[in-house]
Amino acid sequence: MPQFDVAVVGLGVIGSAALYELTRRGFRAVGVERYELGHDLGSSHGETRIIRLGYFEHPSYVPLLRRSYELWRELETASGRRLVRTTGIAEIGPSFGKLVTGTLAASREHNLPHEILDAAECVRRFPPFRIPSDYVAVFQPHGGFIAAEASVEAMIALARTERADIRTGIRVLSVAPRGSGVSLATSEGAIEARAAIVAAGAWLKDLLPDLPAPVRATREVMAWFRPRDAAPFDPRQFPVFILESRHGMHYGFPATPAGLVKIAKHHHRDETIIADEPRRAVSEVDEALIRPLLADHIPAANGPLAAAKTCLYTMTPDHDFLIDRLPEAPQIVIASPCSGHGFKFAPVIGEILADLALEGGTAHDIGRFRLSRFR
């Protein structure tokens, strides 16, 4: 008889959300993480992640976001921790650009609250910005940011209270069907379960080399700058933002309690890496991909570089999520949601993954994320 109902491989934000969902439904679940919890080698660290409703990537994400907002609030109540802060989000760029047109399409299709600000009004409302007169901003009042590491900690702590078996520092070597169940070969022996959820991020293809989906890991850089005056970036008056310009697409946050402003370039250098290879340290070349955006559009934040970290995106070619059961082994559920924009969805994805592992299907619309699109 299998030891567990479900085994979860990888305890970043997605795996942690799935583990918590499984255990709060009363099922026997084990979570296996190759490093220590909260490590900075994957995709779930770096202090903050953006949350937003009007989704420029595609309007079909909005129903999942609505459910995710509900579940984040439930998680805050259950954990007693503040995880989401609403600051509003300003999405700024040319009126014909991907960011603005996509955000407006999603907002209008789903009747989401939003304002369209011309350049002058955007700068009047948020003085640190300097933007061309032909740019506009779409402001969503319900946007904000999520505390990244704290969210994973909260999910794991709640899963522990529901008697999850959590094993760290253990490397999963393979995940394979065994009869109607699953066997995990690990560095410390086999784990048997009725089903498995593989949420291994950049290590997904290492565990499932025959996965019929072209996924790759990219190296990304997050940077924290020290403005001369942090007051204009106070989260009570400065929003989370995404800014599309001739320098690419960048995103950023209000000042931290220490007075630092976090800014990064989305798809930093499109640099494919092997997850287990040593990470190249953040360099002047990386910083140079962010500085021009600061110089042109947020000069008040263009102070000394105070800190920088790397993280990983696990990308699909179409940048959509990858959530499905393996056709030849439906007791194995693959969860590679992110493509650089999945953190905010973690609670609802945890719900979906638990549905797939326990029931074989879900009421949520995940047609866009199926493996079959790569065949």
N, C-alpha and C positions, 0 to 999 in steps of 0.2 A: 504493500500500500504506500503511495507517495507520502513523503513527510509533510508536504505543504499543498495547499490548494493552488497557490500561485507563487512563483519566484520572480522577483524583479531584479534585473541586471542593470546596475548603474543608479546611483542615488544623487544625481544632480536634481534640478528642480522638477523635471518631468518624472523621473523615477520616484522621487520622494512624494510627489503628488499622487502617483498611482498607488504607492505603498500605503499611504494614509487612507485613501479611498477604499482600498481593499479591506483594511483592518477595521475601519469604522462600519463596514457592512458585516463584520463578524467573521471574516474568512481568515484562515491560517496563511500567513504570507511571510516570506523571507526576502529581505533586501540585501544585495551583495554589491559592495563597492570596492574597487581595486586599490583606492587610496584612502586617506582619512576623510571623514565627512567635512564638507566645507572647503576642500582643496581648491587651488587656483590654477589647475591644469586643464580645466574643461571650459564650460560655457555658462556657469551659474554664479560667478563671482563678480566683484567690481562695484559693490555698494548699491547701485541703483539700476533699474530698468524702466523704460517708458511703458505707460498704459494709456490707451486711447480707444475711442469707439469708432469714429469715422475712419475707415481703414483704406488707405490709398492703394494697398496691394490688391484688394478685390472686395466688392461689397458682400460677397458670400461669407466672409469672416465675421460679419457684424453679429449675427445671432449667437455665435459661439462667444463673442466678446461680452454680449449682454449676460449670458450665463456665467461667464468667468467673473465679471464684476460682482454678481451675487455671491459666488463662492468665495471670493477674496474677503468679502465682508463677513461671511460665516466663519472663515478661517481666523480672522481677527478676533471675533467673539470667542471662538473656541480656545484660542491660544492666549487671549488677554494681551495681545501685542498689536501695536499700530504698525501695519505693514504697507498700507497704501496712503499716499498723500496727494490730495487733489490741488493742483496749482493752475489748471488749464494747460492747454498745449497750443502753441502757435506754429502752424506749418506754412512756411514762407518760401516763395519762389516765383518764377514767371507764371503768369496766368494760364499759359498753354503747357506748362511743364507736367511731368508725371505726378509729382507730389500733389500739387494743387488740384489738378483735374481729377485725380483718383480719389482724393479726400472728399471733394465736392460730390462726386458720383455716389460714393457710399453714403455720405450724409443725407443727400437728397432722396436716394432710394429707400432709406430706412427712417426718414423723417427725424434725423438727429439734430439736437440743438447745435447751432454753429453761427458764426458771424464771418463776413468777408470784410477785411480791413484793407484799405489802400495803404501804400507805403507810408504816407504822412501820418495816418492814424495809427499804424502799427508802431512807428517810432515815438509818437506822442504817448501812447499807452505803455510802451516798453522801451524807455530811452536808451538802453545799451545797444540796440540794433542800429545799424546803418545799412539801408537797403536801397537799391535803385528805384527810381520813380515808377518803373513799369512792373515792379514786383507787387504781389498781393500776399496777404496772410489769411489763412482760414483758422479762426480761433474756436476751439472746442472747450467749453467750460468744464467738461467732465474728465479731461485729460489730467495726467499727473505722473507720479513715479512710484515704483514698488521698491521696498528695501530688499535687496537680492539675497545676501547671505542670511539675513534674519528670517526670510520667508522659508528657506530650506530648513533652517533650524526649527522653526515652528512646526512644519509638516512632520519632520522626523520625531520631534518631541511628542506630538500627538499620536503618531503611529506607535511609539513606544508605550504610551499609556494604554493603547489597544492591543498590547502584547505582540507587536511585530518582532520578528527575529531579525536583527540587524547585524550584518557581518562586514567588517571593514578590513582593509589590507589584504584582501583575498582576490586573486586574479581568476576570472572565469576564462577557461581555455576553449570551451566550445559549448554550444547549445544545440541539442539534437532531440528529435522525437524519439520516444521510447514507448512502444505500444500506443495507447491512447493518451499517454502523458509526455513528460519532458524530462530529460536528464541533463544536468549541468555538470560538466567536468571542470573542477576548480583546482587551484594550487593546494587546497586542503581537503580534497576528496570530493565525492559526487554529492549532488543535491538532486533529489527527485521531487517532482511536483506534477500536478495535473495540467498546469499551463505555465507559460513563461511570458513575461513582458521584457523585451530587450530595449532598454533606453540608454544605450551606451555611448550616445553622441558620436564623436569622431572615431570611436573604436567599433562602430557598428559592423563595418565590413570585415574587421578582424575576426569577429565572432560568427558572422554569417557571410562567408566569402562568396557564396553562390547567390546571394541576394540579387534578384533581377532589377536592380535600380542603380543608376550611376550617381553615387553620392561621393562627396569629397570634403575634406576639412580645409578651412582657410584660416590663416593667422590674422587676427585683428588687434588693434591697439586702442586702449582707452587712456586718456590723458587728463590730468588735473592741473589747472593753471591758477596762479595766485594774482588776482586783479589788484590794482593799487587801492581800489575802494570796493569792498564787497557789498556795500549797502544796496546799490541798484539791482543786485542779483538776489536779494532776499526772496525766499520762496513765497512770502506773503504778497509780493508784487511783481515777481518775474516768473514766467512760465517755463515749463519744459518746452523744447522746440525741436523742429526738424527744419533744415534750411537747404534748399536745392539751389545751387549756383554754378557758375562756370568751373568752380573748384570741385564739383561733385556734390554728394549728399552727405551732410553732417548733422549730427544731433547733439543736444546738450541739455544741461540741467541747471536749476538754480544753485546758489552757493550752498555748500555744506556748512555745518556748524563751525568748522575750522576756517571758513571763508574761501574755500577752493571751488572753482567752477570746472565741472567735468564735461569734456567735449571729445567727440570721436568722429571719425569718418566712417560712414556705412560702406562696407566692402572696401576696407582700407587700401589694400594693394592687389586684391584678388590673387593672393599668394597661397597656392596649394601646398600643404605640408603633410607629413606623416605624423600621426598623433604621438607616437612613442619617441620620435626623434627629439633631441635637445632643442629647446625653443631659442631662437635668436633673440638676444636682448633688444629692448627698445633703443633705437638709435636716433641720430639727428635726421636721418632719412625719413623715419617715421614721423618725427615731430614736424618736418617740413611739409607733410601732407595735411597738416591741421593749421599751421601758422597763417597761410594766405587767407583762409576763411576768417580767422580772427582779425587779421589786419584790415580786411576789406569790410567786414560786416559786423564784427563785435569787438572793436578796438579796446573797449574798456576791460575786456577779459584777456587782453594780449600781454599778460605779465609773465613772470618766470614760470617755467615748468616745475611743478612741485612734486609730481609723481606720475608714473605711467605703468600700465600693466598690459599684458597680452591676454587674449582669450580666443576661443575657437568658434567659428561658424561651421556647421555641418550642412553642406549645401546640396540641394537637388538642382537639376538644370533649369527647371521652371520656377525655382525659389518658393514653391509651395511645400506644405508639410508632407510627411510620409508616415501614415498611420494605417495599419492594415494587419490582417492575419496572413501568414504564409499560405499560399494556395495548396502546397503539397504537405503542409503540417500546420493546420489551422489552430492547433493548441499553442503555437508560437506567435506572439503578437509583436510587431515591430513598431517602435515609437521613435521616429527621427523627425520631430515636428518642426525644428526651428528655422533652418535656413536664415538665421540671424534675426528672427522676429517672433520667437515663440514663447518667451518667458511669461508674458502677460496672460497667456492662455493656459498656464500650467494646471490650475484647478479643474477646468473643464476637460482638459486632455486627460487628467487623472481619472475623471469620471468615465470618459470614453474608453480608456484602456481597460478599466475594470469591467465595463460592459462587455467588451470584446473577449476578454479572458474568461469571464464567468458565464456569459450568455451567448457568445458567438456573434452578437450584433449590438447596435446602439441606436437609440432614437435620434441622436444627433446626426446631422447631414455631414458625412465625411467623404462624399463621392469625389471631391476634388483631390483627396489625399491618397487615393488607392494606388496600389502597386501596378494595377493593370494599365495605367497610363503610359508606362515605359515599355510595354510589350509590342 
